């Protein structure tokens, strides 16, 4: 395996990983900010209050986005498997 192939595979791995995880992290951040604002407005300082809404939001994003996430991971897997002959040279 030459250096260009290794760099291409690593770049692709990082790109796919960030692409797949971004909607999940964004959902958690957005829900966390909204709950924090509501807690500040209502003066409710319960630290566990934001856990359940974040859990539901992340779960919903995973369920709704599962076909897209699987498609992205399958495309990366096919790309990686197709690169195996190049690694043996």
VEXKOL-691529 format. One record per residue: residue number from 0; x, y, z of N, C-alpha, C, O, CB in turn. Coordinates in nm, 4 decimals. Glycine has a CB too. Example, Ala and Ser with C-alpha at 12.3 -4.5 7.8 and 13.67 -1.06 7.14 Angstrom:
<atoms>
  seq       npx       npy       npz      capx      capy      capz       cpx       cpy       cpz       opx       opy       opz      cbpx      cbpy      cbpz
    0    1.3190   -0.5690    0.7800    1.2300   -0.4500    0.7800    1.3200   -0.3300    0.7800    1.4236   -0.3319    0.8465    1.1308   -0.4473    0.9046
    1    1.2850   -0.2250    0.7080    1.3670   -0.1060    0.7140    1.2900    0.0030    0.7870    1.3409    0.1138    0.8039    1.4084   -0.0598    0.5725
</atoms>
This chain:
<atoms>
  seq       npx       npy       npz      capx      capy      capz       cpx       cpy       cpz       opx       opy       opz      cbpx      cbpy      cbpz
    0    0.0855   -0.1168    0.0000    0.0000    0.0000    0.0000    0.0901    0.1230    0.0000    0.1841    0.1340    0.0788   -0.0973   -0.0002    0.1227
    1    0.0590    0.2135   -0.0893    0.1383    0.3354   -0.0940    0.0770    0.4426   -0.0038   -0.0337    0.4277    0.0479    0.1493    0.3867   -0.2386
    2    0.1504    0.5474    0.0127    0.1096    0.6527    0.1056   -0.0168    0.7248    0.0589   -0.0994    0.7633    0.1417    0.2224    0.7531    0.1232
    3   -0.0332    0.7434   -0.0709   -0.1508    0.8133   -0.1233   -0.2785    0.7353   -0.0950   -0.3811    0.7942   -0.0606   -0.1363    0.8366   -0.2737
    4   -0.2728    0.6031   -0.1093   -0.3904    0.5199   -0.0824   -0.4277    0.5262    0.0649   -0.5456    0.5368    0.0989   -0.3646    0.3742   -0.1244
    5   -0.3288    0.5197    0.1518   -0.3545    0.5259    0.2957   -0.4152    0.6603    0.3348   -0.5080    0.6660    0.4155   -0.2249    0.5019    0.3742
    6   -0.3631    0.7675    0.2779   -0.4161    0.9011    0.3090   -0.5578    0.9153    0.2559   -0.6431    0.9731    0.3231   -0.3258    1.0113    0.2495
    7   -0.5840    0.8644    0.1379   -0.7184    0.8711    0.0810   -0.8183    0.7937    0.1666   -0.9298    0.8403    0.1899   -0.7184    0.8167   -0.0621
    8   -0.7786    0.6765    0.2128   -0.8675    0.5957    0.2958   -0.8927    0.6625    0.4306   -1.0059    0.6626    0.4789   -0.8087    0.4561    0.3164
    9   -0.7899    0.7188    0.4914   -0.8056    0.7882    0.6184   -0.8936    0.9114    0.6036   -0.9795    0.9376    0.6878   -0.6698    0.8275    0.6742
   10   -0.8718    0.9876    0.4956   -0.9548    1.1057    0.4705   -1.1012    1.0660    0.4526   -1.1910    1.1321    0.5049   -0.9047    1.1815    0.3458
   11   -1.1241    0.9597    0.3800   -1.2601    0.9124    0.3579   -1.3239    0.8647    0.4883   -1.4419    0.8902    0.5126   -1.2608    0.7998    0.2546
   12   -1.2473    0.7963    0.5712   -1.2979    0.7500    0.7000   -1.3395    0.8667    0.7887   -1.4468    0.8645    0.8490   -1.1926    0.6656    0.7708
   13   -1.2550    0.9678    0.7964   -1.2862    1.0848    0.8797   -1.4067    1.1594    0.8245   -1.4930    1.2028    0.9008   -1.1650    1.1793    0.8882
   14   -1.4135    1.1746    0.6929   -1.5257    1.2453    0.6305   -1.6573    1.1740    0.6572   -1.7554    1.2375    0.6960   -1.5033    1.2586    0.4797
   15   -1.6604    1.0446    0.6372   -1.7841    0.9683    0.6593   -1.8229    0.9713    0.8062   -1.9407    0.9855    0.8390   -1.7677    0.8225    0.6118
   16   -1.7256    0.9581    0.8944   -1.7547    0.9609    1.0384   -1.8168    1.0936    1.0796   -1.9168    1.0962    1.1513   -1.6269    0.9358    1.1193
   17   -1.7580    1.2030    1.0346   -1.8129    1.3345    1.0692   -1.9495    1.3573    1.0053   -2.0379    1.4176    1.0662   -1.7166    1.4449    1.0259
   18   -1.9662    1.3092    0.8837   -2.0934    1.3256    0.8138   -2.2059    1.2497    0.8842   -2.3185    1.2986    0.8932   -2.0807    1.2778    0.6688
   19   -2.1750    1.1313    0.9335   -2.2773    1.0481    0.9980   -2.3102    1.0991    1.1379   -2.4265    1.0953    1.1783   -2.2306    0.9024    1.0053
   20   -2.2119    1.1460    1.2119   -2.2344    1.1850    1.3505   -2.2884    1.3268    1.3666   -2.3453    1.3592    1.4709   -2.1070    1.1719    1.4269
   21   -2.2716    1.4119    1.2656   -2.3114    1.5523    1.2766   -2.4589    1.5729    1.3091   -2.4884    1.6506    1.3998   -2.2795    1.6228    1.1495
   22   -2.5542    1.5079    1.2403   -2.6949    1.5319    1.2756   -2.7293    1.4900    1.4183   -2.8121    1.5538    1.4833   -2.7849    1.4583    1.1795
   23   -2.6674    1.3852    1.4666   -2.6950    1.3372    1.6021   -2.6437    1.4374    1.7047   -2.7136    1.4700    1.8006   -2.6307    1.1987    1.6253
   24   -2.5230    1.4856    1.6848   -2.4643    1.5822    1.7787   -2.5399    1.7150    1.7722   -2.5645    1.7775    1.8753   -2.3138    1.6045    1.7477
   25   -2.5765    1.7579    1.6519   -2.6523    1.8830    1.6392   -2.7865    1.8748    1.7106   -2.8279    1.9709    1.7754   -2.6743    1.9171    1.4919
   26   -2.8548    1.7616    1.6997   -2.9827    1.7452    1.7691   -2.9631    1.7566    1.9200   -3.0414    1.8236    1.9872   -3.0468    1.6094    1.7336
   27   -2.8607    1.6926    1.9736   -2.8341    1.6991    2.1174   -2.7996    1.8411    2.1614   -2.8443    1.8861    2.2669   -2.7203    1.6038    2.1545
   28   -2.7205    1.9113    2.0811   -2.6814    2.0481    2.1167   -2.8013    2.1425    2.1120   -2.8206    2.2236    2.2026   -2.5709    2.0986    2.0223
   29   -2.8811    2.1318    2.0071   -2.9965    2.2213    1.9931   -3.0967    2.1990    2.1059   -3.1454    2.2949    2.1660   -3.0648    2.2001    1.8569
   30   -3.1273    2.0733    2.1345   -3.2214    2.0438    2.2435   -3.1622    2.0882    2.3769   -3.2344    2.1404    2.4618   -3.2558    1.8922    2.2476
   31   -3.0335    2.0686    2.3964   -2.9698    2.1120    2.5209   -2.9767    2.2622    2.5405   -3.0015    2.3095    2.6514   -2.8259    2.0677    2.5235
   32   -2.9550    2.3373    2.4341   -2.9621    2.4834    2.4437   -3.1052    2.5285    2.4729   -3.1271    2.6169    2.5557   -2.9111    2.5490    2.3136
   33   -3.2017    2.4681    2.4053   -3.3421    2.5049    2.4282   -3.3827    2.4748    2.5722   -3.4458    2.5580    2.6374   -3.4349    2.4295    2.3302
   34   -3.3471    2.3577    2.6218   -3.3815    2.3222    2.7596   -3.3098    2.4139    2.8581   -3.3682    2.4528    2.9593   -3.3458    2.1751    2.7882
   35   -3.1857    2.4487    2.8306   -3.1122    2.5399    2.9186   -3.1777    2.6775    2.9231   -3.1876    2.7392    3.0292   -2.9670    2.5528    2.8726
   36   -3.2225    2.7252    2.8060   -3.2939    2.8536    2.8038   -3.4235    2.8465    2.8835   -3.4556    2.9385    2.9588   -3.3240    2.8956    2.6596
   37   -3.4978    2.7380    2.8671   -3.6219    2.7221    2.9444   -3.5939    2.7137    3.0936   -3.6698    2.7683    3.1737   -3.6976    2.5971    2.8989
   38   -3.4866    2.6464    3.1321   -3.4514    2.6395    3.2735   -3.4113    2.7765    3.3275   -3.4431    2.8099    3.4416   -3.3380    2.5395    3.2948
   39   -3.3421    2.8552    3.2468   -3.3018    2.9884    3.2915   -3.4224    3.0806    3.3055   -3.4296    3.1611    3.3983   -3.2006    3.0490    3.1940
   40   -3.5171    3.0681    3.2125   -3.6359    3.1538    3.2168   -3.7261    3.1170    3.3344   -3.7811    3.2046    3.4012   -3.7142    3.1432    3.0852
   41   -3.7408    2.9872    3.3590   -3.8324    2.9434    3.4650   -3.7636    2.9250    3.5991   -3.8298    2.8902    3.6970   -3.8988    2.8144    3.4254
   42   -3.6338    2.9470    3.6069   -3.5544    2.9321    3.7297   -3.5596    2.7910    3.7867   -3.5459    2.7727    3.9076   -3.6025    3.0299    3.8343
   43   -3.5789    2.6923    3.7019   -3.5724    2.5526    3.7445   -3.4292    2.5058    3.7201   -3.3840    2.5000    3.6058   -3.6776    2.4620    3.6671
   44   -3.3595    2.4731    3.8257   -3.2191    2.4346    3.8130   -3.2008    2.2856    3.8417   -3.1220    2.2473    3.9281   -3.1319    2.5180    3.9081
   45   -3.2728    2.2041    3.7697   -3.2616    2.0594    3.7828   -3.1682    2.0071    3.6734   -3.2024    2.0165    3.5555   -3.4020    1.9912    3.7742
   46   -3.0515    1.9522    3.7085   -2.9562    1.9100    3.6055   -3.0026    1.7895    3.5236   -2.9577    1.7715    3.4104   -2.8249    1.8778    3.6696
   47   -3.0906    1.7080    3.5783   -3.1357    1.5895    3.5051   -3.2523    1.6192    3.4117   -3.2951    1.5310    3.3371   -3.1755    1.4810    3.6024
   48   -3.3040    1.7402    3.4142   -3.4202    1.7742    3.3323   -3.3883    1.7713    3.1836   -3.4764    1.7405    3.1033   -3.4726    1.9110    3.3706
   49   -3.2683    1.8017    3.1452   -3.2346    1.8052    3.0029   -3.1990    1.6676    2.9472   -3.1864    1.6522    2.8257   -3.1194    1.9002    2.9799
   50   -3.1828    1.5681    3.0327   -3.1404    1.4362    2.9863   -3.2467    1.3675    2.9012   -3.2159    1.3184    2.7926   -3.1056    1.3487    3.1047
   51   -3.3697    1.3631    2.9478   -3.4759    1.2915    2.8748   -3.5051    1.3537    2.7381   -3.5127    1.2798    2.6399   -3.6039    1.2894    2.9580
   52   -3.5219    1.4863    2.7268   -3.5452    1.5426    2.5930   -3.4302    1.5180    2.4956   -3.4529    1.4934    2.3771   -3.5696    1.6908    2.6040
   53   -3.3057    1.5247    2.5461   -3.1909    1.4956    2.4595   -3.1936    1.3504    2.4145   -3.1657    1.3199    2.2986   -3.0586    1.5261    2.5323
   54   -3.2273    1.2615    2.5063   -3.2339    1.1195    2.4738   -3.3388    1.0936    2.3668   -3.3137    1.0187    2.2724   -3.2645    1.0370    2.5989
   55   -3.4554    1.1544    2.3804   -3.5610    1.1368    2.2806   -3.5230    1.1986    2.1463   -3.5502    1.1404    2.0413   -3.6913    1.1981    2.3306
   56   -3.4608    1.3152    2.1491   -3.4205    1.3804    2.0240   -3.3148    1.2994    1.9501   -3.3240    1.2804    1.8288   -3.3675    1.5210    2.0522
   57   -3.2161    1.2526    2.0220   -3.1110    1.1717    1.9585   -3.1692    1.0411    1.9073   -3.1348    0.9968    1.7977   -2.9957    1.1434    2.0577
   58   -3.2570    0.9791    1.9852   -3.3224    0.8559    1.9401   -3.4052    0.8781    1.8151   -3.4031    0.7955    1.7238   -3.4103    0.7997    2.0500
   59   -3.4781    0.9887    1.8097   -3.5601    1.0193    1.6916   -3.4727    1.0433    1.5691   -3.5048    0.9967    1.4598   -3.6486    1.1425    1.7177
   60   -3.3631    1.1152    1.5866   -3.2730    1.1398    1.4740   -3.2120    1.0093    1.4240   -3.1987    0.9893    1.3033   -3.1619    1.2381    1.5144
   61   -3.1753    0.9212    1.5154   -3.1182    0.7927    1.4747   -3.2215    0.7091    1.4010   -3.1898    0.6470    1.2995   -3.0653    0.7158    1.5965
   62   -3.3448    0.7066    1.4506   -3.4502    0.6278    1.3848   -3.4844    0.6860    1.2482   -3.4947    0.6125    1.1500   -3.5766    0.6223    1.4729
   63   -3.5019    0.8177    1.2417   -3.5374    0.8815    1.1143   -3.4212    0.8742    1.0149   -3.4423    0.8513    0.8958   -3.5779    1.0284    1.1374
   64   -3.2996    0.8935    1.0641   -3.1844    0.8968    0.9752   -3.1169    0.7627    0.9522   -3.0153    0.7566    0.8829   -3.0855    0.9908    1.0285
   65   -3.1702    0.6557    1.0083   -3.1064    0.5243    0.9963   -3.0831    0.4808    0.8516   -2.9742    0.4322    0.8210   -3.1904    0.4210    1.0661
   66   -3.1805    0.4959    0.7608   -3.1521    0.4545    0.6226   -3.0372    0.5325    0.5595   -2.9532    0.4750    0.4902   -3.2761    0.4709    0.5376
   67   -3.0337    0.6622    0.5835   -2.9262    0.7445    0.5285   -2.7913    0.7083    0.5906   -2.6906    0.6978    0.5206   -2.9563    0.8931    0.5511
   68   -2.7902    0.6891    0.7229   -2.6663    0.6527    0.7916   -2.6146    0.5184    0.7404   -2.4956    0.5040    0.7126   -2.6884    0.6470    0.9443
   69   -2.7033    0.4211    0.7280   -2.6623    0.2900    0.6775   -2.6114    0.2983    0.5342   -2.5149    0.2307    0.4985   -2.7783    0.1919    0.6854
   70   -2.6757    0.3807    0.4521   -2.6312    0.3964    0.3137   -2.4896    0.4550    0.3090   -2.4059    0.4096    0.2309   -2.7293    0.4865    0.2354
   71   -2.4635    0.5553    0.3922   -2.3305    0.6156    0.3968   -2.2255    0.5143    0.4422   -2.1169    0.5061    0.3847   -2.3305    0.7370    0.4903
   72   -2.2589    0.4378    0.5453   -2.1636    0.3390    0.5954   -2.1418    0.2254    0.4962   -2.0307    0.1735    0.4847   -2.2116    0.2829    0.7282
   73   -2.2470    0.1864    0.4245   -2.2319    0.0819    0.3240   -2.1461    0.1304    0.2079   -2.0631    0.0552    0.1569   -2.3688    0.0362    0.2733
   74   -2.1649    0.2550    0.1654   -2.0824    0.3090    0.0581   -1.9353    0.3143    0.0990   -1.8470    0.2850    0.0185   -2.1311    0.4484    0.0188
   75   -1.9095    0.3519    0.2245   -1.7711    0.3536    0.2704   -1.7140    0.2124    0.2752   -1.5987    0.1905    0.2380   -1.7611    0.4195    0.4084
   76   -1.7945    0.1167    0.3209   -1.7478   -0.0215    0.3279   -1.7142   -0.0756    0.1895   -1.6122   -0.1421    0.1714   -1.8530   -0.1098    0.3942
   77   -1.7999   -0.0469    0.0923   -1.7729   -0.0910   -0.0452   -1.6461   -0.0246   -0.0976   -1.5642   -0.0897   -0.1624   -1.8927   -0.0587   -0.1380
   78   -1.6296    0.1039   -0.0701   -1.5078    0.1754   -0.1105   -1.3840    0.1102   -0.0486   -1.2831    0.0888   -0.1158   -1.5161    0.3244   -0.0691
   79   -1.3938    0.0794    0.0804   -1.2813    0.0191    0.1509   -1.2496   -0.1199    0.0967   -1.1326   -0.1534    0.0781   -1.3106    0.0115    0.3002
   80   -1.3515   -0.2009    0.0712   -1.3309   -0.3361    0.0185   -1.2712   -0.3298   -0.1210   -1.1869   -0.4124   -0.1559   -1.4633   -0.4147    0.0161
   81   -1.3136   -0.2333   -0.2009   -1.2569   -0.2187   -0.3360   -1.1106   -0.1744   -0.3325   -1.0379   -0.1949   -0.4296   -1.3391   -0.1182   -0.4168
   82   -1.0673   -0.1147   -0.2234   -0.9279   -0.0703   -0.2103   -0.8359   -0.1818   -0.1602   -0.7140   -0.1643   -0.1624   -0.9200    0.0488   -0.1156
   83   -0.8889   -0.2942   -0.1157   -0.8069   -0.4025   -0.0623   -0.7050   -0.4538   -0.1658   -0.5898   -0.4765   -0.1287   -0.8968   -0.5175   -0.0159
   84   -0.7414   -0.4728   -0.2924   -0.6386   -0.5188   -0.3874   -0.5213   -0.4208   -0.4011   -0.4081   -0.4633   -0.4243   -0.7015   -0.5411   -0.5240
   85   -0.5469   -0.2930   -0.3873   -0.4402   -0.1934   -0.3948   -0.3477   -0.2007   -0.2748   -0.2306   -0.1639   -0.2848   -0.4990   -0.0542   -0.4057
   86   -0.3988   -0.2481   -0.1600   -0.3169   -0.2556   -0.0404   -0.2155   -0.3694   -0.0487   -0.1106   -0.3637    0.0154   -0.4049   -0.2727    0.0819
   87   -0.2456   -0.4708   -0.1257   -0.1565   -0.5873   -0.1308   -0.0406   -0.5665   -0.2282    0.0537   -0.6456   -0.2295   -0.2354   -0.7118   -0.1706
   88   -0.0463   -0.4631   -0.3080    0.0616   -0.4382   -0.4043    0.1796   -0.3748   -0.3403    0.2789   -0.3473   -0.4076    0.0142   -0.3518   -0.5162
</atoms>
